[in-house]
Structure formats: C-alpha cells, structure tokens
Amino acid sequence: MGSYAHMMEEKEQNQKLIRATLAVSAPTLLSRIFGLLRDMIQANYMGTGRGMDAFTIAYTIPNLLRRLTGEGAMTAAFIPVFTQQKREKSRDELWKFAHYFFFDLTVIMALITVLGVVFAPVLVKLISIGFKDVAGKWDLTITLTRFMFPYIFLISLAALAMAILNSFRKFFVPAFTPVLFNLSIITLAGIFAGKAKEPSYVFAAGVVVGGIFQLAFQLPFLWRHGMRFKPMLSFTHPGVRKVWKLLVPGIFGAGLYQINYAISRIIASFLEEGSVSSLYYAARVQELTLGLFTIALSIALLPTFSDQAAKQDINGMKKTLVYSFKLIFLVTLPAMVGLLLLNRPIIQVLFQRGEFNEQSTAMSTSCLFFFALGIPFISGVRIMAPAFYSLKDIKTPVIVASFIMGLYILLSILLMSQLRVGGIALALSISSVFNFLALFYLLERKIGHIHKKSISISAFKSAISAAGMGAVVWYFVKHFDFEQMVFSQKLGILAAAISIGIVVYLVLNLLFSHEDLKSLKNVFSRDKILKK
C-alpha cells in the first residue's frame, strides 16, 4: 500500500512539473514567434552589414546579463534561499529579506549602469577588437552600447521579480514579459526604422523600452503576493549574504553557454563582415528550440529541486532528474535532426529578404548546422544546473565552467581557420558535450547513483524515432528545387516538411510504446492519474 501511494505521489509530482513547464512554454512560444518576427524585421533593415554587426556587439553585454539573470544565476541563487526562508521564517521576515535584496540590487545595478555608459569605449574595445579596421563601425557600436546599457538595470530587477514569482510557483506572468519586449521593438521598428538613416538606433531604443515593460508588468503581481517596495538596504542580512555568495560565482557557472556565446562574438569580429550577425541569426533559431521546452523545464525544475533539497528528499530529486532527462531527449533529438536537415530552408524563409542576401544565408546556415549538434547536450546541462543550485553547490559548475571555457576558446581558434564562422559554432557544440558529461559524472558522485539505464533506453527510442523521422523528411524535401521557388512556395514546403516530421516522429514513438510520450498525453488530466 505504501509503495502504491509513493508511486501515485511520484506521478503527481511529474504531472505538476510538466504543468509548470507548459505554463512557461505557452507564453514562451508566443514570445519566440514575436522574437522571430523581430529578427525578420532586423534582417530586412540591417541584413548582416555594418549596422547589424554593431548592434549585435552592443547588445551582447545587456543580453548576456539578461541570460545570466533571467535564465541563470539570479534565479539559481535567489530561489533556493527564498524557498528556505519561506519554510523557516515568518511572513514579515520573508518580505523584509526580499525588500533588502531588491533595493540592494537596485543600487548595485544603477552603479554598474552608470559605469557602463562612461566606460563603453573600453568595453567595446574588449568585445569587438576586430571592428577597428572597419570605418565607422566602432563608433557606432560605442554609441549603441551606451544607449542600451540601462537595459541591464531594468532586466536585472525584472529577473529578480521573476525569481520571486517562480518561488510561489507562478510561472506564466514572468514568462510572458519577453512578449512585451519583442512587441516594443517590433512597434518602434514598424513606425521609425524605414525612415531612419541608421535603423540600428531604432532597434536599440526598442530594447530599452522593452526592458521597462518587462519590469513594470510584474510589479502588480509582486504587490499581490506581499511585496510593498519599501526602500530598505542591508548587505549584512544573512539571507542577502547567502544569495550574493551564490550569485557571484554562479554568474560564471550558470551562464557558461551564454558566456561562451559572447566570447564567440568577440572571436567572430576578427572574421569577414557579417560573421557576428550570422552567429546571432543562427542562435536565434536554435534558441527557439531551447526556449520552447528546455528553458521552460529548467525554470520549473529549480523550485521543485529546491523544495526537495529543503526536505532532504534526495531520492525524489534523482527521480525528478531522470524523468526530466527523458523528456529533454524526447523533445530535443528530433529538433536536432530537423535543424540538420532543414537549416538552409529555415534561414531562407525567416530572413532572406531586403539586406539579408544569399551570402548572409550561406554564413548563417553554416552556423545553424553546427549549433544543432549541441542542442541535446546544452539542454541536458540546463537540467542538471538547477540540481546543483538547489543544493547550494555553485562551486562544482564554476570549476567545470573554467575548464570548458578554455576548451571552447582553443577549439574555436583551431576550427575557424578551416570552417570560418561555422567553426566557432561547432566549437560551442563540442564544448557543450564535454560540459554535459563532466556535470553528469560530478552530480552522480554528489547525490548517488542515477538510473542511467532508464535514461538510455528512453533516449534510444527517441533517437531511433528521430532518425526515422529524418529519413522521411529528407525523402520529402529532395523532390523540390527549393532555390527556384518563390517565398510562398518555400514557406508551404517547409511547413509541410515540419508537419510530416512531427507526425512521423509521434507515430514511431507510439510504436515503440514510449512511456514518456504517454505521460505528456495525459498531462492535462489529474483524474487519469488518481484513478490508476
């Protein structure tokens, strides 16, 4: 009887995890759609030319911090501490801690913003050394960097608001804020970009306006939960000190992939014009796959792991981890195969118009092909990271990150001599494989045996189904001369290929009796779980 009850509890936990993931995935899907529309507009007005290269580099610093805080270090450091405070402290003490950290962060980020604006030339010199020989590009990059630096202040506070709401298992509202960000840029571009002598200024303004909306939208929901925004400062509060102790090294450990991606732009600035922009466009397509499920699942996992860690339920954590790995491979393996086969049609349909020409497509396609190879491993790392952070272990990911970063830089230098900008993308994928293997080994040493056989069987079924899907999709697209088609025809064939791939993949998984696909099928029905 006890075993049956435990099994029902585990299933209910998995269902809650999936529902939380879907609560993030739904607005994330909307955000990614608007994000792609934003990128299509950018491609139309700026292509992979001087303005786009300058905008991409200028956006690197605030965007990197957005990635580290919104999807990495901020939530990783804050949620475990906040969860512990909820269990051990009174409501008044909990919100006092939240107020202290909110306004401490406000002061620090305001100072960083001012310093960033003042020292923008130094920052640009560090991250775009290769631009110095291109007339006007360096000056434009400096101006755009100064213009967008306030976004760092806004998005850091927005990320903290997200962490607090996630701690209360509120996922939809924080996940919706990127929609507002993308809509801000799209709106300003639609009104002003066509008339502007330098469209990059319009897109930079959209970034700042979008940051304002991302923060402002969450404030009423924080108020509803008890946040009163009373100015309070304390850098010595025990909870605040714990968060900072986790946050500072966590910026390096939690955001290794994003830091490496920022480094990739620095390295790409030494290559031919358009290399930096090509990495950006390819990464945006890759992020669509990661954002729809992987990032959503990692966001949902951190509160779950933190709660299990607070209860010292290591066995429950391991079961949740195994279940999450199965889901990740179920989703990312077909996505990887799809991008490997359809990378060129995808780039052409999304971006090839206006200033985005055939050369831009060729460079971006090369990057996307090599990026695709790393998707399952990047996703696996994102699943393991919350487990380390929930245990308040930042040291292990940081140590691994330091070695992986060195490996990535070495591989980039070696591979780009032959593959140009595609070599930088390949280096990022290869380093992600080593990062995944190292973290898995160290996590298993930390929490004990992880049921690898169960993960492997599930991943094998997903891989075979993905391979079968790939064969059918390849056979379908080879009958069409994509290069000679007009846009509407390309869009129709691409949509048909993706639809056929999804159907074939689902059918093959059902033939394999893939249990994890069945768990997704039943996700909307609690009754089905309880009746078993």
MARSE-567263 format. One line per 2 residues: number of its first residue (from 1); for each residue x negated, y, z negated of C-alpha. Coordinates in nm, 4 decimals. Last residue first. Example, Ala and Ser with C-alpha at 12.3 -4.5 7.8 and 13.67 -1.06 7.14 Angstrom:
% residues 2
2 = -1.3670:-0.1060:-0.7140 ~ -1.2300:-0.4500:-0.7800
//
This chain:
% residues 532
532 = 0.4918:0.4400:1.1685 ~ 0.7871:0.6687:1.0967
530 = 0.5718:0.9445:0.9472 ~ 0.3503:0.9746:1.2509
528 = 0.6333:0.9819:1.5001 ~ 0.8193:1.2307:1.2818
526 = 0.5323:1.4770:1.2956 ~ 0.5917:1.5173:1.6674
524 = 0.3984:1.7766:1.8649 ~ 0.0717:1.5839:1.8677
522 = 0.2119:1.2592:2.0002 ~ 0.0505:1.2843:2.3438
520 = -0.2745:1.4052:2.1891 ~ -0.2884:1.0919:1.9734
518 = -0.2190:0.8819:2.2834 ~ -0.5148:1.0386:2.4605
516 = -0.7269:0.9437:2.1588 ~ -0.6132:0.5812:2.1822
514 = -0.7371:0.5390:2.5405 ~ -0.5407:0.2393:2.6637
512 = -0.7913:0.1964:2.9512 ~ -0.5007:0.2119:3.1966
510 = -0.3843:0.5280:3.0189 ~ -0.7294:0.6777:3.0641
508 = -0.7197:0.5972:3.4359 ~ -0.3770:0.7605:3.4724
506 = -0.4878:1.0758:3.2878 ~ -0.8015:1.1106:3.5002
504 = -0.6115:1.0548:3.8246 ~ -0.3526:1.3194:3.7324
502 = -0.6147:1.5755:3.6287 ~ -0.8247:1.5177:3.9404
500 = -0.5247:1.5481:4.1719 ~ -0.4348:1.8800:4.0107
498 = -0.7930:2.0092:4.0400 ~ -0.8144:1.9088:4.4067
496 = -0.4724:2.0603:4.4830 ~ -0.5664:2.3900:4.3166
494 = -0.8915:2.3990:4.5150 ~ -0.7100:2.3188:4.8399
492 = -0.4496:2.5900:4.7802 ~ -0.7029:2.8536:4.6770
490 = -0.9186:2.7833:4.9800 ~ -0.6143:2.8087:5.2089
488 = -0.5067:3.1390:5.0557 ~ -0.8622:3.2762:5.0863
486 = -0.9104:3.1964:5.4561 ~ -1.0763:2.8692:5.5548
484 = -1.3930:2.8168:5.7579 ~ -1.6231:2.7513:5.4600
482 = -1.3860:2.4953:5.3083 ~ -1.4032:2.2584:5.6017
480 = -1.1641:2.0014:5.4547 ~ -1.1776:1.6204:5.4579
478 = -1.4632:1.6146:5.2035 ~ -1.2274:1.7657:4.9449
476 = -1.0149:1.4507:4.8992 ~ -1.2946:1.1914:4.8885
474 = -1.4805:1.4051:4.6333 ~ -1.1668:1.4360:4.4189
472 = -1.1108:1.0591:4.4257 ~ -1.4717:0.9803:4.3362
470 = -1.4739:1.2414:4.0587 ~ -1.1605:1.0973:3.8985
468 = -1.3204:0.7545:3.8942 ~ -1.6311:0.9031:3.7314
466 = -1.4167:1.0892:3.4767 ~ -1.2293:0.7675:3.3901
464 = -1.5586:0.5842:3.3444 ~ -1.6910:0.8681:3.1260
462 = -1.3747:0.8876:2.9122 ~ -1.3779:0.5124:2.8503
460 = -1.7484:0.5302:2.7651 ~ -1.6902:0.8261:2.5283
458 = -1.4266:0.6259:2.3370 ~ -1.6525:0.3226:2.3105
456 = -1.9475:0.5416:2.2062 ~ -1.7525:0.7285:1.9374
454 = -1.6286:0.4037:1.7802 ~ -1.9775:0.2581:1.7912
452 = -2.1282:0.5723:1.6380 ~ -1.9303:0.5413:1.3120
450 = -2.1318:0.7971:1.1172 ~ -2.3570:0.6550:0.8442
448 = -2.4460:0.8937:0.5638 ~ -2.3790:1.2602:0.4939
446 = -2.7293:1.4099:0.5234 ~ -2.9079:1.1463:0.7291
444 = -2.6139:1.1414:0.9690 ~ -2.6327:1.5200:0.9981
442 = -3.0046:1.5008:1.0760 ~ -2.9609:1.2491:1.3597
440 = -2.6638:1.4364:1.5055 ~ -2.8489:1.7688:1.4832
438 = -3.1536:1.6349:1.6689 ~ -2.9499:1.4652:1.9433
436 = -2.7330:1.7723:2.0071 ~ -3.0265:2.0147:2.0166
434 = -3.2132:1.7845:2.2547 ~ -2.9160:1.7806:2.4928
432 = -2.8705:2.1575:2.4575 ~ -3.2358:2.2090:2.5597
430 = -3.1624:2.0262:2.8849 ~ -2.8565:2.2427:2.9552
428 = -3.0402:2.5710:2.8943 ~ -3.3342:2.4573:3.1056
426 = -3.0933:2.3791:3.3906 ~ -2.9543:2.7344:3.3773
424 = -3.3049:2.8818:3.3895 ~ -3.3922:2.6518:3.6809
422 = -3.0876:2.7775:3.8721 ~ -3.2373:3.1299:3.8558
420 = -3.5336:3.0176:4.0688 ~ -3.5298:2.6388:4.1261
418 = -3.9018:2.5891:4.1891 ~ -4.0728:2.8551:3.9746
416 = -3.7593:2.8676:3.7602 ~ -3.8252:2.5201:3.6228
414 = -4.1523:2.5729:3.4355 ~ -4.0701:2.9131:3.2855
412 = -3.7240:2.7990:3.1833 ~ -3.8560:2.4741:3.0342
410 = -4.1029:2.6609:2.8120 ~ -3.8372:2.9094:2.6971
408 = -3.5941:2.6265:2.6204 ~ -3.8483:2.4209:2.4263
406 = -3.9354:2.7210:2.2099 ~ -3.5676:2.7823:2.1443
404 = -3.5117:2.4172:2.0595 ~ -3.7882:2.4208:1.7977
402 = -3.6508:2.7281:1.6191 ~ -3.2958:2.6012:1.6482
400 = -3.3776:2.2757:1.4683 ~ -3.5139:2.4689:1.1714
398 = -3.2138:2.7033:1.1740 ~ -2.9619:2.4172:1.2010
396 = -3.1200:2.2500:0.8938 ~ -3.1490:2.5622:0.6772
394 = -2.7861:2.6707:0.7052 ~ -2.6564:2.3982:0.4739
392 = -2.3584:2.5386:0.2866 ~ -2.1833:2.2006:0.3121
390 = -1.9140:2.3721:0.5187 ~ -2.1980:2.5161:0.7252
388 = -2.3429:2.1760:0.8160 ~ -2.0029:2.0336:0.9145
386 = -1.9145:2.3515:1.1058 ~ -2.2274:2.3018:1.3238
384 = -2.1437:1.9441:1.4205 ~ -1.8505:2.0272:1.6466
382 = -2.0276:2.3162:1.8198 ~ -2.3247:2.0877:1.8807
380 = -2.0992:1.8337:2.0512 ~ -1.9558:2.1022:2.2770
378 = -2.3025:2.2101:2.3880 ~ -2.3726:1.8430:2.4551
376 = -2.0584:1.7823:2.6633 ~ -2.1132:2.1077:2.8640
374 = -2.4842:2.0636:2.9418 ~ -2.4591:1.9272:3.2954
372 = -2.2124:2.1991:3.3940 ~ -2.4727:2.4729:3.3457
370 = -2.6816:2.3158:3.6221 ~ -2.4024:2.3345:3.8788
368 = -2.2897:2.6780:3.7546 ~ -2.6345:2.8305:3.8030
366 = -2.6689:2.7020:4.1608 ~ -2.3191:2.8224:4.2432
364 = -2.4004:3.1712:4.1104 ~ -2.7022:3.2026:4.3404
362 = -2.5181:3.0772:4.6508 ~ -2.2098:3.2892:4.5782
360 = -2.4117:3.6090:4.5391 ~ -2.5870:3.5318:4.8683
358 = -2.2482:3.4877:5.0359 ~ -2.1259:3.8278:4.9144
356 = -1.9810:3.9791:4.5956 ~ -1.9532:4.3489:4.6883
354 = -1.5952:4.3043:4.8092 ~ -1.4947:3.9405:4.7936
352 = -1.6444:3.6110:4.6741 ~ -1.5468:3.6007:4.3043
350 = -1.2833:3.3506:4.1991 ~ -1.2198:3.1552:4.5173
348 = -1.5849:3.1437:4.6224 ~ -1.7144:3.0546:4.2745
346 = -1.4604:2.7729:4.2385 ~ -1.5240:2.6400:4.5905
344 = -1.9006:2.6295:4.5135 ~ -1.8736:2.4577:4.1740
342 = -1.6227:2.1934:4.2870 ~ -1.8143:1.8678:4.2483
340 = -2.0393:1.9472:3.9505 ~ -1.7648:2.1588:3.7940
338 = -1.5169:1.8716:3.8086 ~ -1.7645:1.6213:3.6686
336 = -1.8352:1.8467:3.3707 ~ -1.4651:1.9087:3.3089
334 = -1.4006:1.5341:3.3262 ~ -1.6643:1.4827:3.0535
332 = -1.5500:1.7811:2.8452 ~ -1.1953:1.6802:2.7459
330 = -1.2213:1.3162:2.6306 ~ -1.5764:1.3831:2.5135
328 = -1.4529:1.6538:2.2784 ~ -1.1577:1.4481:2.1571
326 = -1.3800:1.1548:2.0647 ~ -1.6270:1.3826:1.8878
324 = -1.3424:1.5380:1.6873 ~ -1.2182:1.1982:1.5666
322 = -1.5693:1.1053:1.4547 ~ -1.6062:1.4355:1.2668
320 = -1.2690:1.4012:1.0973 ~ -1.3667:1.0521:0.9828
318 = -1.7004:1.1817:0.8541 ~ -1.5323:1.4663:0.6644
316 = -1.2882:1.2251:0.5020 ~ -1.5783:1.0140:0.3785
314 = -1.7496:1.3258:0.2477 ~ -1.4480:1.4253:0.0348
312 = -1.6359:1.6437:-0.2123 ~ -1.3109:1.8392:-0.2695
310 = -1.4879:2.1641:-0.1745 ~ -1.6504:1.9769:0.1145
308 = -1.3097:1.8597:0.2396 ~ -1.1749:2.2175:0.2231
306 = -1.4802:2.3500:0.4040 ~ -1.4517:2.0760:0.6683
304 = -1.0915:2.1720:0.7426 ~ -1.1634:2.5472:0.7315
302 = -1.4537:2.4913:0.9766 ~ -1.2711:2.2487:1.2053
300 = -1.0101:2.4878:1.3463 ~ -1.2749:2.7228:1.4821
298 = -1.4729:2.4271:1.6218 ~ -1.1574:2.2945:1.7897
296 = -1.0822:2.6274:1.9587 ~ -1.4438:2.6609:2.0702
294 = -1.4301:2.3165:2.2299 ~ -1.0772:2.3338:2.3690
292 = -1.0016:2.6210:2.6053 ~ -1.3161:2.8157:2.5286
290 = -1.5685:2.5562:2.6389 ~ -1.4049:2.5027:2.9772
288 = -1.3530:2.8736:3.0434 ~ -1.7025:2.9310:2.9076
286 = -1.8488:2.7439:3.2048 ~ -1.6717:2.9800:3.4445
284 = -1.8047:3.2831:3.2558 ~ -2.1497:3.1285:3.2443
282 = -2.1580:3.1120:3.6237 ~ -2.0660:3.4804:3.6513
280 = -2.3257:3.5897:3.3953 ~ -2.6079:3.3750:3.5327
278 = -2.5403:3.5231:3.8768 ~ -2.5497:3.8759:3.7314
276 = -2.8996:3.8256:3.5889 ~ -3.0234:3.6770:3.9164
274 = -2.8693:3.9517:4.1309 ~ -3.1969:4.1236:4.2121
272 = -3.4833:3.8773:4.2514 ~ -3.6492:3.7288:3.9437
270 = -3.8158:3.9063:3.6488 ~ -3.4759:4.0044:3.5022
268 = -3.3959:3.6320:3.4900 ~ -3.6311:3.5861:3.1917
266 = -3.4498:3.8537:2.9920 ~ -3.1143:3.7160:3.0991
264 = -3.2151:3.3666:2.9878 ~ -3.3143:3.5095:2.6493
262 = -2.9510:3.6151:2.6013 ~ -2.8437:3.2606:2.6902
260 = -3.0942:3.1249:2.4398 ~ -2.9435:3.3491:2.1731
258 = -2.5944:3.2315:2.2731 ~ -2.6966:2.8655:2.2549
256 = -2.8727:2.9157:1.9226 ~ -2.5823:3.1024:1.7668
254 = -2.5196:2.9039:1.4536 ~ -2.8877:2.8651:1.3635
252 = -3.0141:3.2164:1.4278 ~ -2.7215:3.4122:1.2897
250 = -2.7029:3.1461:1.0194 ~ -3.0335:3.2634:0.8730
248 = -2.8710:3.5974:0.7806 ~ -2.5199:3.4690:0.7172
246 = -2.5774:3.2008:0.4540 ~ -2.7582:3.4224:0.2028
244 = -2.5314:3.7094:0.3027 ~ -2.2263:3.4978:0.2179
242 = -2.3697:3.3815:-0.1143 ~ -2.4644:3.7371:-0.2099
240 = -2.1090:3.8545:-0.1430 ~ -1.9678:3.5746:-0.3593
238 = -2.2020:3.6554:-0.6483 ~ -2.1284:4.0332:-0.6310
236 = -2.4650:4.2111:-0.6017 ~ -2.4131:4.3971:-0.2719
234 = -2.1108:4.5729:-0.4116 ~ -1.9072:4.8406:-0.2377
232 = -1.5343:4.9093:-0.2627 ~ -1.3181:5.1192:-0.0302
230 = -0.9602:4.9927:-0.0821 ~ -0.8567:4.8106:0.2334
228 = -0.5360:4.6626:0.0839 ~ -0.5880:4.2963:0.1871
226 = -0.3032:4.0868:0.0404 ~ -0.1863:3.8412:0.3062
224 = 0.0441:4.0935:0.4746 ~ -0.2355:4.3515:0.4779
222 = -0.4563:4.1062:0.6684 ~ -0.1771:4.0647:0.9225
220 = -0.1474:4.4435:0.9599 ~ -0.5254:4.4690:1.0208
218 = -0.5479:4.2076:1.2975 ~ -0.4387:4.4267:1.5916
216 = -0.6654:4.7149:1.4867 ~ -0.9858:4.5108:1.5159
214 = -0.9339:4.3660:1.8636 ~ -0.7704:4.6910:1.9826
212 = -1.0760:4.8983:1.8942 ~ -1.3047:4.6416:2.0581
210 = -1.1044:4.6640:2.3816 ~ -1.1516:5.0416:2.3875
208 = -1.5277:4.9881:2.3548 ~ -1.5446:4.7250:2.6318
206 = -1.3170:4.9278:2.8601 ~ -1.5545:5.2236:2.8398
204 = -1.8351:4.9975:2.9625 ~ -1.6156:4.8796:3.2519
202 = -1.5572:5.2396:3.3582 ~ -1.9264:5.3249:3.3324
200 = -2.0137:5.0244:3.5521 ~ -1.7978:5.1701:3.8302
198 = -2.0672:5.4276:3.9266 ~ -1.9184:5.6837:4.1695
196 = -1.5803:5.6209:4.0111 ~ -1.2585:5.6393:4.2141
194 = -1.2036:5.2660:4.2558 ~ -1.3033:5.2010:3.8959
192 = -1.0542:5.4508:3.7425 ~ -0.6999:5.3141:3.7127
190 = -0.7433:4.9422:3.7765 ~ -1.0729:4.9411:3.5904
188 = -0.9146:5.1055:3.2858 ~ -0.6334:4.8505:3.2834
186 = -0.8580:4.5493:3.3424 ~ -1.0981:4.6546:3.0665
184 = -0.8195:4.7043:2.8124 ~ -0.6429:4.3849:2.9199
182 = -0.9613:4.1861:2.8573 ~ -0.9952:4.3137:2.5013
180 = -0.6249:4.2696:2.4301 ~ -0.6464:3.9069:2.5412
178 = -0.9585:3.8729:2.3255 ~ -0.7320:3.9518:2.0242
176 = -0.5087:3.6454:2.0701 ~ -0.7425:3.4022:1.8919
174 = -0.7280:3.6172:1.5772 ~ -0.3440:3.6063:1.5855
172 = -0.3075:3.2348:1.6638 ~ -0.5379:3.0905:1.3981
170 = -0.3808:3.1469:1.0572 ~ -0.5040:2.8584:0.8420
168 = -0.5452:3.0956:0.5425 ~ -0.9230:3.0720:0.5880
166 = -0.8650:3.1456:0.9572 ~ -0.7122:3.4805:0.8559
164 = -1.0204:3.5703:0.6511 ~ -1.2608:3.4621:0.9269
162 = -1.0686:3.6568:1.1925 ~ -1.0792:3.9731:0.9819
160 = -1.4546:3.9178:0.9509 ~ -1.4793:3.8827:1.3286
158 = -1.2836:4.2068:1.3771 ~ -1.5261:4.3814:1.1416
156 = -1.8180:4.2586:1.3514 ~ -1.6301:4.3411:1.6734
154 = -1.5869:4.7071:1.5871 ~ -1.9414:4.7804:1.4755
152 = -2.0960:4.5965:1.7710 ~ -1.8543:4.7727:2.0072
150 = -2.0170:5.0987:1.8966 ~ -2.3164:4.9931:2.1148
148 = -2.1243:5.0194:2.4427 ~ -2.2174:5.3734:2.5485
146 = -2.5726:5.3499:2.4228 ~ -2.6269:5.0298:2.6214
144 = -2.4641:5.1844:2.9301 ~ -2.7058:5.4780:2.9197
142 = -3.0074:5.2511:2.8736 ~ -2.9000:5.0225:3.1597
140 = -2.8501:5.3196:3.3934 ~ -3.1992:5.4463:3.3149
138 = -3.3472:5.1017:3.3822 ~ -3.1612:5.0546:3.7092
136 = -3.2535:5.3918:3.8599 ~ -3.5190:5.2607:4.0986
134 = -3.6024:4.8946:4.0441 ~ -3.9595:4.8400:3.9213
132 = -3.8731:4.8739:3.5527 ~ -3.5965:4.6155:3.5729
130 = -3.8216:4.3160:3.4994 ~ -3.8643:4.4184:3.1377
128 = -3.4931:4.3881:3.0759 ~ -3.4495:4.2624:2.7179
126 = -3.7355:4.4365:2.5380 ~ -3.7289:4.7552:2.7429
124 = -3.3553:4.7791:2.6898 ~ -3.4026:4.7562:2.3141
122 = -3.6714:5.0272:2.3161 ~ -3.4592:5.2599:2.5307
120 = -3.1553:5.1979:2.3022 ~ -3.3408:5.3219:1.9946
118 = -3.1025:5.6025:1.9006 ~ -2.7833:5.4211:2.0011
116 = -2.8927:5.1021:1.8288 ~ -2.9951:5.2862:1.5134
114 = -2.6498:5.4456:1.4904 ~ -2.4801:5.1113:1.5486
112 = -2.7002:4.9353:1.2914 ~ -2.6063:5.1979:1.0308
110 = -2.2348:5.1584:1.1033 ~ -2.2804:4.7815:1.0889
108 = -2.4342:4.7989:0.7415 ~ -2.1711:5.0356:0.6010
106 = -1.8766:4.8368:0.7377 ~ -2.0307:4.5067:0.6261
104 = -2.0471:4.6299:0.2679 ~ -1.6900:4.7515:0.3167
102 = -1.5574:4.4111:0.4174 ~ -1.7768:4.2220:0.1695
100 = -1.6549:4.4153:-0.1315 ~ -1.2944:4.4066:-0.0156
98 = -1.3005:4.0273:0.0266 ~ -1.4577:3.9793:-0.3186
96 = -1.1923:4.2015:-0.4758 ~ -0.9355:4.0032:-0.2825
94 = -1.0413:3.6760:-0.4435 ~ -1.0751:3.8294:-0.7908
92 = -0.7169:3.9582:-0.7750 ~ -0.5871:3.6204:-0.6509
90 = -0.7635:3.4386:-0.9343 ~ -1.0806:3.2421:-0.8725
88 = -1.1778:2.8743:-0.8304 ~ -0.9872:2.7349:-0.5317
86 = -0.9599:3.0593:-0.3366 ~ -1.3239:3.1408:-0.4170
84 = -1.4311:2.8066:-0.2661 ~ -1.2391:2.8822:0.0518
82 = -1.3936:3.2310:0.0676 ~ -1.7426:3.0815:0.0347
80 = -1.6818:2.8162:0.3033 ~ -1.5104:3.0751:0.5319
78 = -1.7752:3.3504:0.5115 ~ -2.0957:3.1889:0.6354
76 = -1.9645:2.9869:0.9303 ~ -1.7117:3.2586:1.0176
74 = -1.9828:3.5214:1.0427 ~ -2.2477:3.2901:1.1906
72 = -2.0670:3.1504:1.4894 ~ -1.7671:3.2108:1.7113
70 = -1.6686:3.5677:1.6279 ~ -1.9933:3.6647:1.4582
68 = -2.2590:3.5095:1.6795 ~ -2.0578:3.5442:1.9995
66 = -1.9664:3.9053:1.9277 ~ -2.3280:3.9754:1.8338
64 = -2.4379:3.8386:2.1699 ~ -2.1731:4.0498:2.3423
62 = -2.2996:4.3654:2.1733 ~ -2.6604:4.2880:2.2786
60 = -2.5951:4.1472:2.6276 ~ -2.3565:4.4216:2.7426
58 = -2.6438:4.6459:2.8488 ~ -2.8024:4.3541:3.0357
56 = -2.4822:4.2689:3.2202 ~ -2.4008:4.6345:3.2911
54 = -2.7445:4.6935:3.4462 ~ -2.7218:4.3803:3.6627
52 = -2.3700:4.4812:3.7648 ~ -2.4726:4.8346:3.8582
50 = -2.7780:4.7241:4.0583 ~ -2.6027:4.4569:4.2634
48 = -2.4443:4.1201:4.1903 ~ -2.0949:4.2232:4.3022
46 = -2.0097:4.5633:4.1496 ~ -1.6537:4.6552:4.2498
44 = -1.5195:4.3174:4.3637 ~ -1.7262:4.1170:4.1167
42 = -1.6040:4.3332:3.8306 ~ -1.2427:4.2840:3.9433
40 = -1.2957:3.9082:3.9638 ~ -1.4568:3.9161:3.6199
38 = -1.1538:4.0917:3.4715 ~ -0.9211:3.8411:3.6386
36 = -1.1364:3.5632:3.4919 ~ -1.1045:3.7217:3.1490
34 = -0.7294:3.7584:3.1942 ~ -0.7074:3.3844:3.2523
32 = -0.9564:3.3196:2.9722 ~ -0.7469:3.5253:2.7300
30 = -0.4285:3.3401:2.8205 ~ -0.6052:3.0089:2.7692
28 = -0.7461:3.1393:2.4394 ~ -0.3952:3.2365:2.3311
26 = -0.2881:2.8720:2.3697 ~ -0.6176:2.7156:2.2594
24 = -0.6245:2.8703:1.9107 ~ -0.2851:2.7363:1.8029
22 = -0.3721:2.4237:2.0008 ~ -0.6735:2.3677:1.7767
20 = -0.4617:2.4195:1.4658 ~ -0.2142:2.1654:1.5990
18 = -0.5003:1.9258:1.6724 ~ -0.6372:1.9589:1.3193
16 = -0.2940:1.9156:1.1647 ~ -0.2453:1.5992:1.3698
14 = -0.5812:1.4638:1.2554 ~ -0.4933:1.5300:0.8921
12 = -0.1565:1.3573:0.9371 ~ -0.3328:1.0564:1.0832
10 = -0.5737:1.0455:0.7884 ~ -0.2879:1.0739:0.5371
8 = -0.0995:0.7915:0.7103 ~ -0.4104:0.5723:0.6922
6 = -0.4551:0.6550:0.3237 ~ -0.0937:0.5651:0.2548
4 = -0.1382:0.2311:0.4345 ~ -0.4582:0.1566:0.2400
2 = -0.2836:0.2357:-0.0880 ~ 0.0000:0.0000:0.0000
//
